[in-house]
Amino acid sequence: MSSPRADLPAPRWLAHLLRTNPAPVPWSRTVRAAIALSVPVAVGAGVGELAVGALVSAGALPTVTADVAGPYRYRALRLAGAVAAALIGFATGLTTGAEPLLSHPTVVLIAAVSALISAGGNNASIAALQLFVFTTLGVGQAEAGTAPGPALACVVSGGAWGLLVALAGWTVHATSPERQAVAQVYIELAAMHSAQDAPTSLAARQQLTAAMSTAYDRLLGARSWLSGRDATYRKLLGLLSASTPAVEASVAMVNAGARAPRDVIEHFTALATAVLADAPLPDPPRRDHPDPAIAALYHALTKISTEHERSRGDRVPPHRRVLDWLRSLTSGPLTWIAAGRLTLCVALAEAVRLIVPLDNSYWITLTVGLVLKPDFGSVFGRAVLRGLGTVVGVGIGAVALGLGLDANPLALVVFVALLAAGVAIGKVRNYGILSAFTTPLIILQMDLTTGGDWDVVFARLVDTVAGCVIVLVFGYLLWPGSLRPRVGGRLADVSDTVARYVDYGLRAADTAADRAERSRRRRKAYRGLADLRTAFQQIVVEPSPAGRQAAAWWPAIVALEQVTDAVTAVVVTIEHGAEPPAESDVRLITGALGELADAVRSQREPADVELPDTEQLAGVTDQLENAFGAVCGPDPTRSRFLFRRRG
């Protein structure tokens, strides 16, 4: 019998699952995490109350796991919501945990409520996660006999301390995150023009799209709240809006294969430096160029200024946000399906805790909740990564206990600081890395209060495996639709979004309102494409047919991005004097995109379509043909599509 070949590649799903995100290390968040979680332990050890310090450190944990880059006001709302939810959950768990007949149904109910709250948006989602996690941790503390009053006071103190550390720089660097976001747009523009080959250029364009989306999100969410600094936000937002022609001209030029002159790249770099330093903007380079695409870019550079004003957007009142959340609950079954799956698996975990004699087995339920969080990607992928990460984390915890760190305060403080830093880094790199650092951290925070030992570490490993098994069997393998989710729906929706951009973008824009609407639709199309990539990257980690289908449809996503780039190239020429395409030709393109969406949505072969045969739209039609051909991916036996060209 021949031995297995050592050079065989790993399975597709495993390679995607273990891949880390090449995001830069968030050094400021890393330092804040280390300070927030280690200082309470140091103070507790210093006054001879290590268990109290550990519990205060646990109270600061939501400010570490929920922290993100962004405006201070946005971060304050997000972190305050997460801390408040954690406190409510911990109080609920402490109150009910001593009575099993009360605690088990309470945890199941909290799981269902948490899943429904998650539909309210990103901040609501992270708050819902903290609500469930700390309810479970509160139950564990109550089962261990911890006094409810002092324990809750410790967690409240930890939450306040974590908020103080996270937001301490607000008064000094209030607009720094917004400036960084706008400057990043110019950095990505310089990087895209500096790319040496097509793959690098494509990756840079995707980074530019992400930078634009991030900058708009931060500025639109922050500018109308602090009246004393509102002029600064409006100035930055006006600058970002005035940069849109340069972004569109750059995408068009790169799509056409043209290279930007060196002074253009240097100007984008200088713009980034000026924005970061809050200095006057440099004068744009001015010169004629025979290439119309490069000439359009030079002209667009002259539009970048801080004089462009945008009107203040209306603040969305709280009751409108609640109504939007309620509408999201009634608009479709996805939220209820996710809530049902989480509730079922939590109920099974609680049943296992009742039936099987395990010590402090609340970790089983905690694992189920962390893996099945409804909006955090692939159930299969998170279960595998959680299991692998916990095995590594338990190993780290075992080493800590074996070295007697709980008896060495200084070493323990350093160890907690390193684990906290690992949590901040793992949060942006890989869920398995995050689990590997979170597991020993929570073991120390929770079990120092009850005198944890080696048995606790191995009990956590058994509990995690049990939780992952429950999720994989009942939340994935046996759950209807898990193995064959309809992944094409999102691809079809984005195709429709691109069609709406085409319909507006390839027509004459005679007024400022028309041009603003065209830019809005362009941003929406590119954001939809970016979100589509993220969604498919989550599904592609599964070994199921859905994962294989997502991998096969990946070329269709790339082709649709190239269609959008080609449309943007035509839009730039229209903005600089070219005649818009005939309305009948625009209808042919939007009709082809509509047929592509309908075919993907219905899982059928697209019908033959007619495309315009004009030089102006040649790039768009060529990329459309590639997109139609890429839809054949899930079934390589299907033939290429036939196109009728109309001149």
C-alpha positions as CSV (number, residue, x, y, z in Angstrom):
1,M,0.0,0.0,0.0
2,S,1.4,3.3,-1.0
3,S,2.0,6.0,1.6
4,P,0.0,9.2,1.4
5,R,1.7,12.0,-0.5
6,A,3.2,14.7,1.6
7,D,2.8,17.4,-1.1
8,L,-1.0,17.0,-1.4
9,P,-2.7,20.4,-0.6
10,A,-4.9,20.8,2.4
11,P,-8.7,20.6,1.7
12,R,-10.1,23.9,0.3
13,W,-12.3,24.5,3.3
14,L,-9.5,23.8,5.8
15,A,-7.1,26.2,4.1
16,H,-9.7,29.0,4.1
17,L,-10.6,28.2,7.8
18,L,-7.0,28.5,9.1
19,R,-6.2,31.5,7.0
20,T,-5.5,34.6,9.1
21,N,-6.6,38.1,8.1
22,P,-3.4,40.1,7.2
23,A,-4.7,43.1,9.1
24,P,-2.2,45.3,10.9
25,V,-1.8,44.9,14.6
26,P,-4.1,47.4,16.4
27,W,-1.4,48.6,18.8
28,S,-3.5,51.2,20.6
29,R,-6.3,48.7,21.3
30,T,-3.7,46.1,22.3
31,V,-2.2,48.4,24.9
32,R,-5.6,49.5,26.1
33,A,-6.7,45.8,26.5
34,A,-3.5,45.0,28.5
35,I,-4.0,47.9,30.8
36,A,-7.8,47.4,31.3
37,L,-7.5,43.7,32.2
38,S,-4.2,43.5,34.1
39,V,-4.4,46.6,36.3
40,P,-7.3,45.3,38.4
41,V,-5.5,42.0,38.9
42,A,-2.4,43.9,40.0
43,V,-4.4,46.1,42.5
44,G,-6.2,43.0,43.8
45,A,-2.9,41.2,44.3
46,G,-1.4,44.2,46.0
47,V,-4.1,44.5,48.6
48,G,-4.3,40.7,49.2
49,E,-7.6,40.3,47.3
50,L,-6.6,38.5,44.2
51,A,-10.1,37.0,43.6
52,V,-11.7,40.5,43.8
53,G,-9.2,41.9,41.3
54,A,-9.9,39.0,38.9
55,L,-13.6,39.6,39.0
56,V,-13.1,43.4,38.4
57,S,-10.9,42.4,35.5
58,A,-13.8,40.2,34.2
59,G,-16.1,43.3,34.3
60,A,-13.7,45.1,32.0
61,L,-13.7,42.3,29.5
62,P,-16.6,43.6,27.4
63,T,-14.8,46.8,26.7
64,V,-12.0,44.7,25.2
65,T,-14.0,42.3,23.1
66,A,-16.4,45.0,21.9
67,D,-13.8,47.7,21.1
68,V,-13.4,48.7,17.4
69,A,-11.7,51.5,15.5
70,G,-14.0,54.5,15.0
71,P,-15.1,57.9,16.3
72,Y,-15.1,58.2,20.1
73,R,-18.8,58.9,20.3
74,Y,-19.5,55.7,18.3
75,R,-17.2,53.7,20.5
76,A,-18.6,55.2,23.6
77,L,-22.2,54.1,22.6
78,R,-21.0,50.7,21.6
79,L,-18.9,50.0,24.7
80,A,-21.5,51.5,27.1
81,G,-24.2,49.3,25.5
82,A,-21.9,46.2,25.8
83,V,-21.1,46.9,29.5
84,A,-24.7,47.6,30.4
85,A,-25.8,44.4,28.7
86,A,-23.1,42.5,30.5
87,L,-24.2,43.9,33.9
88,I,-27.8,43.0,33.3
89,G,-26.8,39.5,32.2
90,F,-24.4,39.0,35.2
91,A,-27.1,40.2,37.7
92,T,-29.6,37.9,36.1
93,G,-27.3,34.9,36.3
94,L,-26.3,35.7,39.9
95,T,-30.0,36.0,40.9
96,T,-31.2,32.8,39.3
97,G,-28.1,30.6,39.3
98,A,-28.5,29.2,42.8
99,E,-31.8,27.5,41.8
100,P,-31.4,25.1,38.8
101,L,-35.1,25.0,38.0
102,L,-35.0,28.8,37.6
103,S,-31.6,29.3,36.1
104,H,-31.9,26.8,33.2
105,P,-35.1,28.3,31.6
106,T,-33.7,31.7,32.2
107,V,-30.6,31.0,30.2
108,V,-32.6,29.6,27.4
109,L,-34.9,32.6,27.4
110,I,-31.9,35.0,27.4
111,A,-30.5,33.1,24.4
112,A,-33.6,33.6,22.4
113,V,-33.8,37.3,23.4
114,S,-30.1,37.7,22.5
115,A,-30.6,36.3,19.0
116,L,-33.6,38.7,18.3
117,I,-31.7,41.7,19.7
118,S,-28.9,41.0,17.3
119,A,-31.1,42.0,14.4
120,G,-31.0,45.6,15.6
121,G,-27.6,46.3,14.1
122,N,-23.9,45.9,14.9
123,N,-23.9,47.6,18.3
124,A,-27.1,45.7,19.3
125,S,-25.4,42.5,18.3
126,I,-22.4,42.9,20.4
127,A,-24.5,44.0,23.4
128,A,-26.7,40.9,22.9
129,L,-23.6,38.7,22.9
130,Q,-22.4,40.2,26.2
131,L,-25.9,39.8,27.7
132,F,-25.8,36.0,27.0
133,V,-22.2,35.5,27.9
134,F,-22.4,37.3,31.3
135,T,-25.7,35.6,32.1
136,T,-23.9,32.3,31.7
137,L,-20.9,33.5,33.7
138,G,-23.2,34.8,36.5
139,V,-24.9,31.4,36.7
140,G,-21.5,29.8,37.1
141,Q,-20.5,32.2,39.9
142,A,-23.8,31.5,41.7
143,E,-23.4,27.8,41.4
144,A,-19.9,28.2,42.9
145,G,-21.4,30.0,45.9
146,T,-20.1,33.5,45.2
147,A,-21.9,36.2,47.1
148,P,-24.1,38.1,44.6
149,G,-23.8,41.6,46.0
150,P,-20.0,41.9,46.1
151,A,-19.6,40.0,42.9
152,L,-21.9,42.4,41.0
153,A,-20.2,45.4,42.6
154,C,-16.8,44.1,41.3
155,V,-18.2,43.6,37.7
156,V,-19.7,47.1,37.8
157,S,-16.4,48.5,38.9
158,G,-14.6,46.6,36.1
159,G,-17.0,47.9,33.5
160,A,-16.5,51.5,34.6
161,W,-12.7,51.0,34.6
162,G,-12.8,49.5,31.1
163,L,-14.8,52.4,29.8
164,L,-12.3,54.9,31.4
165,V,-9.3,53.2,29.7
166,A,-11.0,52.9,26.3
167,L,-12.2,56.5,26.1
168,A,-9.5,58.3,28.0
169,G,-8.1,59.9,24.8
170,W,-11.4,61.5,23.8
171,T,-10.6,64.9,25.2
172,V,-7.2,65.0,23.6
173,H,-7.7,63.3,20.2
174,A,-11.4,63.7,19.6
175,T,-11.3,63.8,15.8
176,S,-8.2,61.6,15.3
177,P,-10.2,58.5,14.1
178,E,-12.0,60.5,11.5
179,R,-8.8,62.1,10.2
180,Q,-7.2,58.7,10.0
181,A,-10.2,57.3,8.0
182,V,-10.1,60.1,5.4
183,A,-6.3,60.0,5.1
184,Q,-6.5,56.2,4.5
185,V,-8.5,56.9,1.4
186,Y,-5.6,58.9,-0.1
187,I,-3.1,56.3,1.1
188,E,-5.1,53.5,-0.7
189,L,-5.3,55.7,-3.9
190,A,-1.6,56.1,-3.9
191,A,-1.2,52.3,-3.3
192,M,-3.6,51.5,-6.2
193,H,-1.7,53.7,-8.6
194,S,1.6,52.2,-7.5
195,A,0.5,48.6,-8.1
196,Q,2.8,46.7,-10.5
197,D,0.4,44.1,-11.8
198,A,-3.3,43.4,-12.2
199,P,-3.8,41.2,-9.1
200,T,-2.2,43.7,-6.9
201,S,-4.2,46.5,-8.5
202,L,-7.4,44.6,-7.9
203,A,-6.6,44.0,-4.3
204,A,-5.7,47.7,-3.9
205,R,-9.1,48.7,-5.4
206,Q,-10.9,46.5,-2.9
207,Q,-8.9,48.2,-0.1
208,L,-9.9,51.6,-1.5
209,T,-13.6,50.6,-1.5
210,A,-13.3,49.5,2.2
211,A,-11.5,52.8,3.1
212,M,-14.2,54.9,1.5
213,S,-16.9,53.0,3.2
214,T,-15.2,53.3,6.6
215,A,-14.6,57.0,6.2
216,Y,-18.2,57.7,5.3
217,D,-19.4,55.5,8.2
218,R,-17.3,57.3,10.7
219,L,-18.1,60.8,9.5
220,L,-21.8,60.4,8.9
221,G,-22.1,58.8,12.3
222,A,-20.1,61.4,14.2
223,R,-20.4,64.8,12.7
224,S,-23.8,65.9,14.0
225,W,-23.3,65.0,17.7
226,L,-20.6,67.3,19.1
227,S,-21.7,70.8,18.3
228,G,-18.4,72.3,19.4
229,R,-16.5,70.2,16.8
230,D,-19.3,69.9,14.2
231,A,-17.4,72.3,11.8
232,T,-14.5,69.9,11.8
233,Y,-16.6,66.9,11.0
234,R,-18.4,68.9,8.2
235,K,-15.0,70.0,6.8
236,L,-13.7,66.4,6.7
237,L,-16.9,65.1,5.2
238,G,-16.8,67.8,2.5
239,L,-13.3,66.9,1.7
240,L,-14.2,63.2,1.4
241,S,-17.1,64.1,-0.9
242,A,-14.9,66.3,-3.1
243,S,-12.5,63.4,-3.5
244,T,-15.2,61.2,-5.2
245,P,-14.3,62.4,-8.8
246,A,-10.6,61.6,-8.1
247,V,-11.6,58.1,-6.9
248,E,-13.8,57.5,-9.9
249,A,-11.2,58.7,-12.3
250,S,-8.5,56.6,-10.6
251,V,-10.7,53.4,-10.8
252,A,-11.4,54.2,-14.5
253,M,-7.7,54.7,-15.3
254,V,-6.5,51.6,-13.5
255,N,-9.3,49.6,-15.2
256,A,-8.1,50.8,-18.6
257,G,-4.5,49.7,-17.8
258,A,-3.1,53.2,-17.6
259,R,-0.4,54.2,-15.1
260,A,-0.6,57.4,-13.1
261,P,2.3,59.9,-13.3
262,R,4.6,60.1,-10.3
263,D,3.4,63.5,-9.3
264,V,-0.1,62.2,-8.9
265,I,1.0,59.5,-6.5
266,E,3.1,61.9,-4.5
267,H,0.1,64.3,-4.3
268,F,-2.1,61.6,-2.8
269,T,0.6,60.9,-0.2
270,A,0.9,64.6,0.6
271,L,-2.9,64.9,1.0
272,A,-2.9,62.0,3.5
273,T,-0.1,63.7,5.5
274,A,-1.9,67.1,5.5
275,V,-5.2,65.5,6.7
276,L,-3.5,63.6,9.5
277,A,-1.6,66.8,10.6
278,D,-4.6,69.1,10.2
279,A,-2.5,71.2,7.9
280,P,-3.4,73.1,4.7
281,L,-3.9,70.9,1.7
282,P,-1.1,70.9,-0.9
283,D,-1.7,72.5,-4.3
284,P,-2.6,69.9,-6.9
285,P,-0.3,69.3,-9.9
286,R,-1.6,71.0,-13.0
287,R,-0.6,70.1,-16.5
288,D,-2.2,68.9,-19.7
289,H,-1.9,65.3,-20.8
290,P,-2.7,63.7,-24.1
291,D,-4.3,60.6,-22.5
292,P,-8.0,61.6,-21.7
293,A,-8.1,59.2,-18.6
294,I,-5.0,60.8,-17.1
295,A,-6.2,64.3,-18.0
296,A,-9.5,63.5,-16.2
297,L,-7.5,62.5,-13.1
298,Y,-5.5,65.7,-13.1
299,H,-8.8,67.7,-13.4
300,A,-10.3,65.7,-10.5
301,L,-7.4,66.6,-8.3
302,T,-8.2,70.2,-8.6
303,K,-11.7,69.5,-7.0
304,I,-10.2,68.2,-3.8
305,S,-10.7,70.9,-1.2
306,T,-12.3,71.6,2.1
307,E,-14.6,74.2,0.7
308,H,-17.2,71.6,-0.4
309,E,-20.1,71.7,2.0
310,R,-22.7,69.1,2.8
311,S,-25.9,69.8,4.6
312,R,-26.4,68.4,8.0
313,G,-28.2,65.1,8.1
314,D,-31.2,64.6,10.3
315,R,-30.6,62.7,13.5
316,V,-32.4,59.4,13.6
317,P,-34.6,59.5,16.8
318,P,-34.5,56.4,19.1
319,H,-38.1,55.4,18.4
320,R,-37.3,55.3,14.7
321,R,-34.4,52.9,15.4
322,V,-36.7,50.7,17.5
323,L,-39.3,50.7,14.7
324,D,-36.6,49.7,12.1
325,W,-35.6,46.9,14.4
326,L,-39.2,45.6,14.7
327,R,-39.5,45.8,10.9
328,S,-36.4,43.7,10.5
329,L,-37.9,41.0,12.7
330,T,-41.0,40.9,10.5
331,S,-39.3,41.3,7.1
332,G,-38.2,37.7,6.8
333,P,-37.5,34.4,8.5
334,L,-33.7,34.6,8.8
335,T,-33.6,36.2,12.2
336,W,-36.2,33.8,13.6
337,I,-34.4,30.8,12.1
338,A,-31.2,31.9,13.7
339,A,-33.0,32.5,17.0
340,G,-34.6,29.1,16.9
341,R,-31.3,27.3,16.2
342,L,-29.5,29.1,19.1
343,T,-32.4,28.5,21.5
344,L,-32.6,24.8,20.6
345,C,-28.8,24.2,21.1
346,V,-28.8,26.2,24.3
347,A,-31.7,24.2,25.6
348,L,-29.9,21.0,24.8
349,A,-26.7,22.3,26.5
350,E,-28.7,23.1,29.6
351,A,-30.3,19.6,29.5
352,V,-26.8,18.1,29.4
353,R,-25.9,20.1,32.4
354,L,-28.9,18.8,34.3
355,I,-28.5,15.1,33.3
356,V,-24.7,14.7,33.2
357,P,-22.9,15.2,36.5
358,L,-20.2,17.7,35.5
359,D,-18.7,20.4,37.8
360,N,-19.3,24.0,36.8
361,S,-20.6,22.9,33.4
362,Y,-21.9,26.4,32.5
363,W,-19.0,26.4,30.0
364,I,-20.9,24.1,27.7
365,T,-23.7,26.6,27.3
366,L,-21.2,29.4,27.0
367,T,-19.5,27.6,24.1
368,V,-22.8,27.0,22.3
369,G,-23.6,30.7,22.5
370,L,-20.2,31.9,21.3
371,V,-20.2,29.5,18.3
372,L,-23.9,30.1,17.3
373,K,-23.9,33.9,17.5
374,P,-26.3,34.4,14.6
375,D,-24.4,37.1,12.6
376,F,-20.8,36.0,13.1
377,G,-20.4,33.8,10.1
378,S,-20.2,30.1,9.4
379,V,-21.5,27.8,12.2
380,F,-19.2,25.0,11.1
381,G,-16.1,27.2,10.9
382,R,-16.7,28.9,14.3
383,A,-17.3,25.5,15.9
384,V,-14.0,24.1,14.6
385,L,-12.0,27.2,15.3
386,R,-13.6,27.5,18.8
387,G,-12.6,23.8,19.5
388,L,-9.1,24.2,18.2
389,G,-8.6,27.5,20.0
390,T,-9.9,26.2,23.2
391,V,-7.5,23.2,23.1
392,V,-4.6,25.6,22.7
393,G,-6.1,27.9,25.4
394,V,-6.5,25.1,27.8
395,G,-2.8,24.2,27.2
396,I,-1.9,27.8,28.0
397,G,-4.0,27.6,31.1
398,A,-2.4,24.3,32.1
399,V,1.1,25.8,31.7
400,A,0.0,28.8,33.8
401,L,-1.2,26.6,36.6
402,G,1.8,24.3,36.3
403,L,4.2,27.2,36.7
404,G,2.2,28.4,39.8
405,L,1.4,31.8,38.4
406,D,-1.6,32.1,40.6
407,A,0.9,32.2,43.5
408,N,3.2,34.7,41.9
409,P,1.3,38.0,41.6
410,L,3.8,39.8,39.3
411,A,4.0,36.9,36.9
412,L,0.2,36.6,36.9
413,V,-0.3,40.3,36.1
414,V,2.2,40.0,33.2
415,F,0.5,36.9,32.0
416,V,-3.0,38.5,32.1
417,A,-1.6,41.5,30.2
418,L,-0.2,39.2,27.5
419,L,-3.5,37.3,27.2
420,A,-5.4,40.6,26.9
421,A,-3.1,41.7,24.1
422,G,-3.6,38.4,22.4
423,V,-7.4,38.9,22.5
424,A,-7.1,42.3,20.9
425,I,-4.9,40.9,18.1
426,G,-6.9,37.7,17.6
427,K,-10.1,39.8,17.3
428,V,-8.8,41.2,13.9
429,R,-6.8,38.2,12.8
430,N,-8.6,34.9,13.3
431,Y,-11.4,33.5,15.6
432,G,-9.3,30.5,16.6
433,I,-6.5,32.9,17.8
434,L,-9.2,34.9,19.7
435,S,-10.5,31.7,21.4
436,A,-6.9,30.6,22.2
437,F,-6.4,33.7,24.3
438,T,-9.9,34.2,25.6
439,T,-10.2,30.7,27.1
440,P,-7.3,30.9,29.6
441,L,-8.2,34.6,30.4
442,I,-11.7,33.7,31.4
443,I,-10.5,30.7,33.3
444,L,-8.2,32.9,35.4
445,Q,-10.8,35.6,35.9
446,M,-13.6,33.3,36.9
447,D,-11.8,30.5,38.6
448,L,-9.4,32.6,40.7
449,T,-12.6,33.6,42.6
450,T,-13.4,30.0,43.4
451,G,-9.9,28.6,43.8
452,G,-9.4,26.9,40.4
453,D,-6.9,24.2,39.9
454,W,-5.8,21.6,37.2
455,D,-9.2,19.9,37.4
456,V,-10.9,23.2,36.3
457,V,-8.7,23.4,33.2
458,F,-9.5,19.9,32.0
459,A,-13.2,20.4,32.9
460,R,-13.2,23.4,30.5
461,L,-11.8,21.3,27.7
462,V,-14.5,18.6,28.2
463,D,-17.2,21.3,28.4
464,T,-16.0,23.0,25.2
465,V,-15.9,19.8,23.3
466,A,-19.4,19.0,24.4
467,G,-20.6,22.4,23.4
468,C,-19.0,22.1,20.0
469,V,-20.5,18.7,19.4
470,I,-24.0,20.0,20.3
471,V,-23.6,22.8,17.8
472,L,-22.1,20.6,15.0
473,V,-24.7,17.9,15.3
474,F,-27.9,19.8,16.1
475,G,-27.1,23.3,14.9
476,Y,-25.4,22.2,11.7
477,L,-25.6,18.6,10.5
478,L,-29.3,18.1,11.6
479,W,-30.5,21.6,11.2
480,P,-32.6,22.0,8.0
481,G,-30.8,23.9,5.3
482,S,-27.4,24.1,6.9
483,L,-25.7,21.9,4.4
484,R,-27.4,23.5,1.4
485,P,-28.0,27.2,2.1
486,R,-29.0,29.3,-0.9
487,V,-25.8,31.3,-1.2
488,G,-26.8,32.7,-4.7
489,G,-29.3,35.0,-3.3
490,R,-26.7,37.6,-2.1
491,L,-25.0,37.4,-5.5
492,A,-28.3,38.1,-7.2
493,D,-29.1,41.0,-4.9
494,V,-25.7,42.7,-5.6
495,S,-26.2,42.2,-9.3
496,D,-29.5,44.1,-9.0
497,T,-27.6,46.9,-7.0
498,V,-25.0,47.2,-9.8
499,A,-27.9,47.4,-12.4
500,R,-29.3,50.3,-10.5
501,Y,-25.9,52.1,-10.6
502,V,-25.7,51.4,-14.3
503,D,-29.2,52.8,-14.9
504,Y,-28.3,56.1,-13.2
505,G,-24.6,56.3,-13.9
506,L,-24.7,56.0,-17.7
507,R,-27.1,58.8,-18.1
508,A,-26.5,62.5,-18.2
509,A,-26.3,64.2,-14.8
510,D,-27.3,67.8,-15.3
511,T,-27.7,68.9,-11.7
512,A,-25.7,68.6,-8.5
513,A,-28.4,66.4,-7.1
514,D,-28.1,64.0,-10.0
515,R,-24.3,63.8,-9.6
516,A,-24.7,63.2,-5.8
517,E,-27.2,60.4,-6.5
518,R,-24.9,58.8,-9.0
519,S,-22.1,58.9,-6.5
520,R,-24.4,57.4,-3.8
521,R,-25.4,54.5,-6.1
522,R,-21.7,53.9,-7.0
523,R,-20.8,53.7,-3.3
524,K,-23.7,51.4,-2.6
525,A,-22.7,49.1,-5.5
526,Y,-19.1,48.9,-4.3
527,R,-20.1,48.4,-0.7
528,G,-22.5,45.6,-1.8
529,L,-19.6,43.9,-3.6
530,A,-17.4,44.2,-0.6
531,D,-20.1,42.7,1.7
532,L,-20.6,40.0,-0.8
533,R,-17.0,39.0,-0.7
534,T,-17.2,38.8,3.1
535,A,-20.3,36.7,3.1
536,F,-18.8,34.2,0.6
537,Q,-15.6,34.1,2.5
538,Q,-17.6,33.0,5.5
539,I,-19.4,30.2,3.6
540,V,-16.3,29.0,1.7
541,V,-14.9,27.5,5.0
542,E,-17.5,24.8,5.0
543,P,-16.9,21.3,3.5
544,S,-20.6,21.1,2.5
545,P,-22.0,21.6,-1.1
546,A,-22.6,25.3,-0.1
547,G,-18.9,25.8,0.5
548,R,-18.0,24.2,-2.8
549,Q,-20.7,26.3,-4.5
550,A,-19.3,29.5,-3.0
551,A,-15.8,28.6,-4.1
552,A,-17.1,27.9,-7.7
553,W,-19.0,31.2,-7.8
554,W,-16.1,33.2,-6.7
555,P,-15.1,34.1,-10.3
556,A,-18.6,35.5,-10.8
557,I,-18.0,37.9,-7.9
558,V,-14.7,39.1,-9.4
559,A,-16.4,39.5,-12.8
560,L,-19.2,41.5,-11.3
561,E,-16.6,43.8,-9.7
562,Q,-14.9,44.2,-13.0
563,V,-18.3,45.1,-14.6
564,T,-18.7,47.8,-12.0
565,D,-15.2,49.1,-12.7
566,A,-15.9,49.2,-16.4
567,V,-19.1,51.2,-15.8
568,T,-17.2,53.6,-13.6
569,A,-14.7,54.2,-16.4
570,V,-17.5,55.1,-18.8
571,V,-19.1,57.4,-16.1
572,V,-15.9,59.3,-15.8
573,T,-15.8,60.0,-19.6
574,I,-19.4,61.2,-19.5
575,E,-18.5,63.6,-16.6
576,H,-15.8,65.1,-18.8
577,G,-17.9,65.8,-21.8
578,A,-18.5,62.5,-23.6
579,E,-22.0,61.8,-24.8
580,P,-23.9,59.3,-22.7
581,P,-24.7,56.0,-24.3
582,A,-28.1,55.6,-26.0
583,E,-30.9,54.9,-23.6
584,S,-31.7,51.7,-25.4
585,D,-28.1,50.5,-24.9
586,V,-28.3,51.2,-21.2
587,R,-31.5,49.2,-21.0
588,L,-29.7,46.2,-22.7
589,I,-27.0,46.3,-20.0
590,T,-29.4,46.6,-17.1
591,G,-31.6,43.9,-18.6
592,A,-28.5,41.6,-18.9
593,L,-27.7,42.2,-15.2
594,G,-31.3,41.6,-14.3
595,E,-31.2,38.3,-16.2
596,L,-28.0,37.3,-14.5
597,A,-29.6,38.0,-11.1
598,D,-32.8,36.1,-11.9
599,A,-30.8,33.1,-13.2
600,V,-28.7,32.9,-10.0
601,R,-31.7,33.4,-7.8
602,S,-33.7,30.7,-9.5
603,Q,-30.7,28.4,-10.0
604,R,-31.3,28.1,-13.7
605,E,-29.2,28.7,-16.8
606,P,-29.5,32.3,-18.0
607,A,-31.3,33.0,-21.2
608,D,-29.4,34.4,-24.2
609,V,-29.2,38.2,-23.9
610,E,-28.6,41.0,-26.4
611,L,-25.8,43.4,-25.6
612,P,-24.8,46.7,-27.3
613,D,-22.0,46.6,-29.8
614,T,-20.4,50.1,-29.4
615,E,-16.9,51.1,-28.7
616,Q,-17.9,53.2,-25.7
617,L,-19.5,50.2,-23.9
618,A,-17.0,47.5,-25.2
619,G,-15.4,47.2,-21.8
620,V,-18.7,46.8,-20.0
621,T,-20.0,44.2,-22.4
622,D,-16.8,42.2,-22.3
623,Q,-16.9,42.0,-18.5
624,L,-20.6,41.1,-18.6
625,E,-19.8,38.2,-20.8
626,N,-17.2,37.1,-18.3
627,A,-19.8,37.4,-15.5
628,F,-22.3,35.2,-17.4
629,G,-19.6,32.7,-18.1
630,A,-18.5,32.6,-14.4
631,V,-22.1,31.8,-13.3
632,C,-21.5,28.4,-14.9
633,G,-19.0,27.7,-12.1
634,P,-21.1,25.4,-9.9
635,D,-21.8,23.2,-12.9
636,P,-18.7,23.1,-15.2
637,T,-20.6,20.9,-17.7
638,R,-22.9,23.8,-18.7
639,S,-22.1,25.6,-21.9
640,R,-21.0,29.1,-22.3
641,F,-23.8,31.6,-23.0
642,L,-24.5,33.1,-26.4
643,F,-24.7,36.8,-26.8
644,R,-26.3,38.8,-29.6
645,R,-24.5,42.1,-30.3
646,R,-26.6,45.0,-31.5
647,G,-24.7,47.7,-33.3
